[in-house]
Amino acid sequence: MPNSYKDFEEYQRNFPAPIRELLGQVREAVRRAAPGATEGISYGMPAFKLNGKPLVYFAAFKNHIGFYATPTGHREFAAELAAYKQGKGSVQFPLDRPIPLALIERITRFRVCENLLAASAAKNRKAGPA
């Protein structure tokens, strides 16, 4: 498989139909939670950014869908993610179990809030004291 794709559709085409379906479901869950986010490919996988900053990434593997919401998104939902294999800033949703789309939406909404707060704080710092 190539490690660079031009868009989600090109990425998705590299997988069997059942995996394509799951990737589409994850994509739609993220879109619902972050309608203002920009979609693209980053690090060779589907990625969403907001205000030019990373929001979430996801990718298909042989036995799981990897979801990457940076360490903060994973720390905030640690209890709900405890049932899944994890790494720093990553979680693996096994293909032999239902993908937790509602949880993906909640994590993405959390990341949207973080992103918007950071953008607001940066704007306030630039504006300086009143």
Sequence and secondary structure as in RCSB ss.txt:
>XXXX:A:sequence
MPNSYKDFEEYQRNFPAPIRELLGQVREAVRRAAPGATEGISYGMPAFKLNGKPLVYFAAFKNHIGFYATPTGHR
EFAAELAAYKQGKGSVQFPLDRPIPLALIERITRFRVCENLLAASAAKNRKAGPA
>XXXX:A:secstr
  S  SSHHHHHTTS HHHHHHHHHHHHHHHHH TT EEEEETTEEEEEETTEEEEEEEE SSEEEEE HHHHHH
HTHHHHTTSEEETTEEEEETTS   HHHHHHHHHHHHHHHHHHHHHHHHHHH   
